[in-house]
Amino acid sequence: PCDLDYSVRMVTVTVNLPDEVASRAASAAADRGVTVDELASDALEAYLEGTPIPVARALSFVGLGEASSGFSARAAEQHLEDEGFERSHSS
């Protein structure tokens, strides 16, 4: 069975993009396994609906600072060790 829906009407729109943006769009489309047209359509639809577009993000829970609780990283490691968790060692 074919999943094509021929009831959806399409309109051709030409968009002029800076080379850098076009290159990034082509890479993003390839990463997602879609065409640039599909990527652009999905992105525009999500924008118009106010839906955030998922993107790869760096971990955001890592930070530096001073603990106000007085519970240090060293104490946390000791607590985990006491509970039976072992520290993984990378070589």
C-alpha positions as CSV (number, residue, x, y, z in Angstrom):
1,P,0.0,0.0,0.0
2,C,1.1,3.5,-0.8
3,D,0.8,6.2,1.9
4,L,0.6,9.1,-0.6
5,D,-2.2,11.6,0.0
6,Y,-3.1,13.2,-3.3
7,S,-5.8,15.3,-1.7
8,V,-3.2,17.8,-0.4
9,R,-2.6,20.6,-2.7
10,M,0.9,22.1,-3.0
11,V,2.1,25.5,-4.0
12,T,5.6,26.1,-5.3
13,V,7.4,28.9,-3.4
14,T,10.9,30.1,-4.3
15,V,13.0,31.4,-1.5
16,N,16.4,33.1,-1.9
17,L,18.8,32.1,0.9
18,P,22.4,33.0,1.8
19,D,24.8,30.3,0.8
20,E,25.5,29.5,4.5
21,V,21.8,29.0,5.3
22,A,21.2,26.9,2.2
23,S,24.2,24.7,3.2
24,R,23.0,24.3,6.7
25,A,19.5,23.5,5.5
26,A,20.8,20.8,3.2
27,S,22.8,19.3,6.0
28,A,19.9,19.4,8.4
29,A,17.6,17.8,5.9
30,A,20.2,15.0,5.2
31,D,20.6,14.4,8.9
32,R,16.8,13.9,9.2
33,G,16.5,11.9,6.1
34,V,14.1,14.3,4.4
35,T,14.4,16.7,1.4
36,V,15.1,20.4,1.9
37,D,11.6,21.1,0.7
38,E,10.2,18.8,3.5
39,L,12.4,20.4,6.1
40,A,11.4,23.9,5.0
41,S,7.7,23.0,4.9
42,D,7.9,21.4,8.4
43,A,9.9,24.3,9.8
44,L,7.5,26.9,8.4
45,E,4.4,24.9,9.6
46,A,5.9,24.6,13.1
47,Y,6.8,28.3,13.2
48,L,3.3,29.3,12.1
49,E,1.7,27.0,14.8
50,G,4.1,28.3,17.4
51,T,5.6,24.8,17.9
52,P,9.3,24.7,18.8
53,I,11.4,22.9,16.2
54,P,13.5,20.1,17.9
55,V,17.2,20.7,17.6
56,A,20.2,18.9,19.0
57,R,21.2,20.6,22.2
58,A,24.2,20.3,24.5
59,L,23.6,19.1,28.0
60,S,22.4,22.0,30.1
61,F,22.7,20.6,33.6
62,V,26.5,21.0,33.8
63,G,27.6,24.1,35.6
64,L,30.2,25.5,37.9
65,G,29.5,27.3,41.1
66,E,29.4,27.2,44.9
67,A,27.0,24.9,46.6
68,S,24.8,26.8,49.1
69,S,23.8,23.5,50.8
70,G,27.4,22.7,51.9
71,F,27.1,19.3,50.1
72,S,30.2,19.0,48.0
73,A,30.9,16.9,45.0
74,R,33.4,14.9,47.0
75,A,30.6,14.2,49.6
76,A,28.2,13.2,46.8
77,E,30.8,10.8,45.4
78,Q,31.3,9.3,48.8
79,H,27.6,8.9,49.3
80,L,27.2,7.1,46.0
81,E,30.1,4.9,46.8
82,D,28.6,4.1,50.2
83,E,25.3,3.1,48.4
84,G,27.2,0.6,46.1
85,F,27.7,2.7,43.0
86,E,31.1,2.5,41.5
87,R,33.0,5.2,39.7
88,S,33.5,4.4,36.1
89,H,37.1,4.8,34.9
90,S,37.7,5.9,31.3
91,S,41.1,5.2,29.7
